[in-house]
Amino acid sequence: MDPAVTVVVPSYRGACRLGELVRRLMPLLDRLDGEAVLVDDASDDETWATMESLALEHPRLRCARLGRHSGQQVATLAGCALARGRWVATLDDDLEHRPEDLPLLLERARRGYDLVYAVPRRRSPRPLRLVGSRVFDLATRLLIGKPRRVRLTSFRVMRRELVERMLGERVRSIYVSALALRLRPRISTLSVEPGPAVASRTRVGRLLGTFGRTLLSYGPVGRRVGGREARLHLPVAEVRGFPP
C-alpha cells in the first residue's frame, strides 16, 4: 500500500543541516505513515554522503542526487517524481519551515483541496526583498493566473494526481508553483509560525534569472511555444534508500 505522504526536501550544500531536519521529521512520518525523499542538487560538499548515511539509518528515507547543479525548483520536482505517497509535501532544508506543521497542512488538504501552501506569519522583510516580492506577486497574477489572496511558498502539500499531471506538462523550464497553477487546482493556504530566521543563500542574480525564466516559460508566450515534458528536465543520476 502506498504511504500516506511523501515529504520532499531539496538541498544544496546542506550537510550541516540535514541531521537535525531528519531527527525532527522521522517521528512525524512514523505517526503519519509517511516517507521522505532528500534531493542533493549536485552539492560540492558532504551533502550526498550525509544523505546516504541517513538513508541507511532510516528505512522511511530515500535520497537522490542530480547529475548537475540545477537549482531548487528542479531538485524539488525531481523529488516529487520519486514520491509514492498519496500526498506530496515539499519544504526547505533549513528549518525555517517547521516539519511539525505538516499534519496541519494534510488536515487542510483532505478537506477537498489539491494544493495547500503553508504561509509563515511575516517578519519585517528587507526593503529590496519586499519590492521584489511585490513585483513577482503582481507578475504571477497577471501572467500566470495566481489568485490574488494566495501567497506562494516552498512549504506545501499537493495531491499526487496533481503532481503526476505536472510531470506531463510541456514546459521550457521548471518552476513548481507555476506548473501547478496552470492546471487550475483547488488551492488553500494555512497560516503557520515561522521557524528561526536564516540568511538567504540565493543570490539576487539567481532570483532575477528564475523570475525571468518563469515569466517567459509560463506566461502567454511560453504557453504558445511549449517545450519538453517536465519530467524530461530532471537530471537524476543516482538514488539510494528504500526499494521502489
C-alpha positions in Angstrom: 0.0 0.0 0.0 1.2 3.5 -0.8 2.3 5.7 2.1 0.0 8.5 3.1 2.5 11.2 2.4 6.0 11.8 0.8 8.0 14.7 2.1 10.4 16.1 -0.5 13.4 18.1 0.7 15.8 19.7 -1.9 19.2 20.5 -0.6 22.4 22.3 -1.8 25.4 22.2 0.5 23.1 21.1 3.2 25.3 18.6 5.0 25.4 20.5 8.2 21.6 21.0 8.3 20.1 17.6 7.3 20.7 15.7 10.5 18.5 18.0 12.6 15.8 18.1 10.0 15.6 14.3 9.7 15.7 14.0 13.5 12.5 16.1 13.7 10.9 14.7 10.6 11.1 11.0 11.3 8.7 10.8 14.3 6.1 12.6 12.2 6.5 10.2 9.3 6.1 7.2 11.7 2.9 8.7 13.0 1.5 9.7 9.6 2.6 6.5 7.7 4.9 8.6 5.5 8.3 8.6 3.8 10.8 11.3 2.8 12.9 11.9 -0.3 16.0 14.1 0.1 17.4 15.5 -3.1 21.0 16.6 -3.4 21.4 19.4 -6.1 24.9 18.2 -7.1 26.5 19.8 -4.0 30.3 20.1 -3.8 30.4 19.3 0.0 29.4 16.2 2.0 25.7 16.5 1.4 25.4 13.3 -0.7 27.5 11.3 1.8 25.3 12.6 4.6 22.1 11.7 2.8 23.4 8.2 2.1 24.2 7.7 5.8 20.8 8.9 6.8 19.1 6.6 4.3 20.9 3.6 5.8 19.8 4.6 9.3 16.1 5.4 8.5 14.0 2.9 6.4 11.5 5.6 5.6 14.1 7.8 3.9 15.3 7.8 0.3 17.8 10.1 -1.3 18.5 11.2 -4.9 21.4 13.0 -6.4 21.2 15.2 -9.5 23.8 14.9 -12.2 24.3 18.6 -12.4 23.5 21.6 -10.3 20.1 22.6 -11.5 18.5 24.8 -8.8 15.9 24.4 -6.1 12.9 24.1 -8.5 14.3 21.2 -10.5 15.6 19.4 -7.4 12.1 19.8 -5.8 10.3 18.4 -8.8 12.8 15.6 -9.1 11.9 14.5 -5.6 8.2 14.8 -6.3 8.7 12.4 -9.3 10.1 9.8 -6.9 7.3 10.2 -4.4 4.9 7.3 -3.7 2.7 9.0 -1.2 -1.0 9.8 -1.8 0.0 13.4 -0.8 3.4 15.1 -1.7 4.8 17.7 0.7 7.8 20.0 0.0 9.8 22.0 2.4 13.3 23.6 2.6 16.2 22.0 4.5 17.0 25.0 6.8 14.1 24.5 9.3 12.7 27.9 8.6 9.7 25.7 7.6 8.8 23.7 10.7 8.2 20.0 9.9 5.8 19.9 12.9 3.2 21.8 10.8 2.9 19.0 8.3 -0.1 17.4 10.0 -2.0 20.7 9.9 -1.3 21.0 6.1 -2.5 17.5 5.5 -5.7 18.0 7.5 -6.5 21.1 5.4 -5.7 19.4 2.1 -8.0 16.5 3.0 -11.0 18.9 3.1 -11.1 18.8 -0.7 -8.0 20.7 -1.9 -5.4 19.8 -4.4 -2.7 22.2 -3.2 -2.2 23.8 0.2 0.5 26.4 1.0 1.9 27.0 4.5 2.3 30.7 4.8 4.6 31.8 7.6 3.5 34.8 9.5 5.6 37.7 8.1 8.6 39.1 9.7 9.7 42.6 8.6 11.4 41.9 5.2 14.4 43.9 3.9 13.2 46.7 1.6 14.8 45.3 -1.6 13.3 41.9 -1.0 9.9 43.4 -0.2 9.9 45.3 -3.5 11.0 42.2 -5.4 8.3 40.1 -3.7 5.5 42.5 -4.7 6.7 42.8 -8.3 6.8 39.0 -8.5 3.4 38.7 -7.0 1.9 41.1 -9.5 3.6 39.4 -12.4 2.4 35.9 -11.4 -1.1 37.2 -11.0 -1.2 38.9 -14.4 0.7 36.4 -16.5 0.3 33.0 -14.7 -3.1 33.4 -13.1 -2.1 33.2 -9.4 -5.1 34.0 -7.2 -4.8 37.4 -5.6 -5.0 36.1 -2.0 -2.7 33.2 -2.4 0.9 33.6 -1.3 3.3 31.2 -2.9 5.9 29.4 -0.6 8.0 26.3 -1.0 6.3 24.6 2.0 3.2 23.0 0.5 1.2 19.8 0.2 0.0 18.6 -3.2 -2.3 15.8 -4.2 -0.3 13.1 -6.0 -2.6 13.2 -9.0 -1.8 16.9 -9.4 2.0 16.1 -9.3 1.6 13.4 -12.0 -0.2 15.9 -14.3 2.5 18.5 -13.6 5.2 16.0 -14.7 3.5 15.5 -18.0 3.2 19.2 -18.8 5.3 20.6 -21.7 7.4 23.5 -20.5 10.7 25.3 -21.2 11.9 25.4 -17.6 10.8 24.2 -14.2 9.0 26.4 -11.6 6.9 24.1 -9.3 4.2 26.6 -8.3 3.7 27.8 -11.9 3.4 24.2 -13.1 0.7 23.6 -10.5 -1.2 26.9 -11.1 -1.5 26.3 -14.9 -3.6 23.2 -14.0 -6.1 25.2 -12.0 -6.0 23.2 -8.8 -8.3 23.8 -5.8 -6.0 25.9 -3.5 -6.0 26.8 0.1 -3.4 28.4 2.4 -2.7 27.9 6.1 -1.0 30.5 8.4 1.8 29.0 10.4 4.5 30.2 12.8 7.9 30.6 11.0 11.0 28.7 12.2 14.2 30.6 13.1 15.1 33.2 10.6 18.0 32.2 8.3 20.1 34.3 5.9 19.2 33.8 2.3 21.6 31.7 0.4 20.2 32.7 -3.0 22.0 35.5 -4.9 19.9 38.3 -6.3 21.1 37.5 -9.8 19.8 33.9 -9.5 16.5 35.2 -8.2 16.2 37.5 -11.2 17.1 34.7 -13.5 14.4 32.5 -12.0 11.9 35.3 -12.3 12.6 35.9 -15.9 12.6 32.3 -16.9 9.3 31.7 -15.1 7.5 34.6 -16.8 8.9 33.6 -20.3 8.0 29.9 -19.8 4.6 30.2 -18.1 3.2 33.4 -19.5 1.3 33.7 -22.8 4.4 33.4 -25.0 5.7 30.3 -23.2 2.3 28.6 -23.4 2.4 29.0 -27.2 6.0 27.9 -27.7 5.7 24.8 -25.4 8.8 22.7 -24.6 9.6 19.2 -23.2 7.6 17.3 -20.7 8.6 18.5 -17.2 9.9 15.0 -16.2 12.5 15.3 -19.0 14.1 18.3 -17.3 15.0 16.2 -14.2 18.7 15.0 -14.3 18.5 12.4 -11.6 21.8 10.5 -11.6 21.6 8.2 -8.5 19.0 7.1 -6.0 19.6 5.4 -2.6 17.3 4.1 0.1 14.1 2.0 0.2 13.4 0.0 -3.0 10.8 1.4 -5.5 
